[in-house]
Amino acid sequence: DLGIGVHLTLTCYYPLGKGYKSLTRRDGSFKKQGDINEFDEEEMYEELKLQIEKVFASGLHPDHLDSHHH
């Protein structure tokens, strides 16, 4: 009976999407929280959408979202 959530991140590990300019470092990993001065809202939207869709594609049905730093 426990709820399942999606723990969203834009600042740790590697994104699911490719080619982001404002969210990633040269090695393709996410920039750290303190290193993000400006960001592209469309890149953020696309990455968060991919993370949520991945959970649904696994057959899980989350009932909430949360984020890595907040």
N, C-alpha and C positions, 0 to 999 in steps of 0.2 A: 503493500500500500504506500510505499515511499514515492514521492514525486521525482521525476527525472528532469534535470535542467541542462541547459547548454551554457558552458563556461566560456565566454567569448574573450579573445585576446587579440590585441594589436601591438603588443610590446614584448612578447616572449616567444622564443623558438622561431619556426618558419611558417609563412603564410601558406594557405592552400592555393591561392591564385599566384600568377606569375606576372612579372613585368611592372610591378609597382615601383614608382619613383619616390614618392613621398613617405612611404611606410617602411622601406627596407634599406639595409646597408648593402655594400658591394657584394658581400657573400650570399645575399638573398635572404638573410634572416631579418626579423623585425628589428627596427631601431628600438633602443631602450626608451623608457618613458621620458627621461630627462633630455633625450637627444631629439625629440620631435618639436621643432619650432613652428613649422607650417605643415599642413597635410591636405591632401586632396579628398574631399568628401565623397566623391564617386569611388575612389579606391577603397575607402573605409567601408562604404555601403556594400561594394562587391565582395570584399573579404568577409565581412560579417554574414552576408547572405550565404556564401559558400560554406562557412562553418555551420550555420543552422541547417542548411540543406543536407550536409553530410550526416548529421545526426538522424534526420528523417529518413534518408536513404538506407540507414542501417536497420530500419524497422522500429526504431524507438519513437515515442511520441512525447516530447518534452512538455512540461506544464509551466516552465519558467525559464527565463534567461538571467544570467548574471555576468559580471565582467571581472577581469583579472585584478584591476586596481581599485575598483569602486564597489 
